[in-house]
Amino acid sequence: MPQVKQDAQKNLQTIHDSIAWLKTQYGEFTIKPVKIMVMDLFHYLKEKYAAQLKEKTLSFILKEITMHFLLAIAYCSNML
């Protein structure tokens, strides 16, 4: 177990270092979240690129976005 704890601490430090580096790159930039209607965007993009998708025999599908994913985005946004 001590190795797991050391690895976790090292990973956490790497995350903090990365965030500190990002802050130096973005300066005073702040993320301003905007609510979007995902289903509307999905249908718009699917229609707009229908010909290209068909030509390349690609499927454009929307998978469920979990609350955990949204919380992770919000958490990371607050860290910057």
C-alpha positions as CSV (number, residue, x, y, z in Angstrom):
1,M,0.0,0.0,0.0
2,P,2.8,2.5,0.6
3,Q,3.7,2.4,-3.1
4,V,0.1,3.1,-4.1
5,K,0.1,6.1,-1.7
6,Q,3.4,7.4,-3.2
7,D,2.1,7.0,-6.7
8,A,-1.2,8.8,-5.9
9,Q,0.8,11.7,-4.3
10,K,3.1,11.9,-7.3
11,N,0.1,11.9,-9.7
12,L,-1.6,14.6,-7.6
13,Q,1.6,16.7,-7.7
14,T,1.8,16.3,-11.5
15,I,-1.8,17.6,-11.8
16,H,-1.0,20.6,-9.6
17,D,2.1,21.3,-11.6
18,S,0.2,21.1,-14.9
19,I,-2.5,23.5,-13.6
20,A,0.2,25.9,-12.5
21,W,1.8,25.7,-15.9
22,L,-1.6,26.3,-17.6
23,K,-2.2,29.4,-15.5
24,T,1.1,30.8,-16.8
25,Q,0.0,30.1,-20.4
26,Y,-3.5,31.6,-20.1
27,G,-2.6,34.6,-17.9
28,E,-5.8,36.5,-17.0
29,F,-8.0,34.3,-19.2
30,T,-11.0,32.9,-17.4
31,I,-13.5,30.3,-18.6
32,K,-17.0,31.7,-19.0
33,P,-19.3,28.6,-19.2
34,V,-22.2,28.9,-21.6
35,K,-25.2,26.7,-21.5
36,I,-26.0,25.0,-24.8
37,M,-28.7,22.7,-26.0
38,V,-26.7,19.6,-26.8
39,M,-29.4,17.8,-28.6
40,D,-30.0,20.8,-30.8
41,L,-26.3,21.1,-31.6
42,F,-26.1,17.4,-32.3
43,H,-29.0,17.5,-34.8
44,Y,-27.6,20.6,-36.4
45,L,-24.2,19.1,-37.0
46,K,-25.6,15.8,-38.1
47,E,-27.7,17.5,-40.8
48,K,-24.9,19.9,-41.8
49,Y,-22.4,17.1,-42.4
50,A,-24.8,14.4,-43.5
51,A,-23.4,14.3,-47.0
52,Q,-19.8,14.0,-45.8
53,L,-20.7,11.4,-43.3
54,K,-22.5,9.3,-45.8
55,E,-19.7,9.7,-48.4
56,K,-17.2,8.4,-45.8
57,T,-19.7,5.8,-44.4
58,L,-19.4,7.3,-40.9
59,S,-22.0,7.3,-38.2
60,F,-22.6,10.4,-36.0
61,I,-24.0,9.3,-32.8
62,L,-24.6,10.9,-29.4
63,K,-23.7,9.0,-26.4
64,E,-25.0,9.8,-22.9
65,I,-22.8,12.3,-21.0
66,T,-22.7,11.3,-17.4
67,M,-23.0,13.6,-14.5
68,H,-19.5,12.6,-13.4
69,F,-18.1,13.9,-16.7
70,L,-19.9,17.2,-16.3
71,L,-18.7,17.5,-12.7
72,A,-15.1,16.8,-13.9
73,I,-15.3,19.6,-16.4
74,A,-16.7,22.0,-13.9
75,Y,-14.0,21.0,-11.4
76,C,-11.2,21.5,-13.9
77,S,-12.7,24.8,-15.0
78,N,-12.6,26.1,-11.5
79,M,-9.0,25.0,-11.1
80,L,-7.7,27.2,-13.9
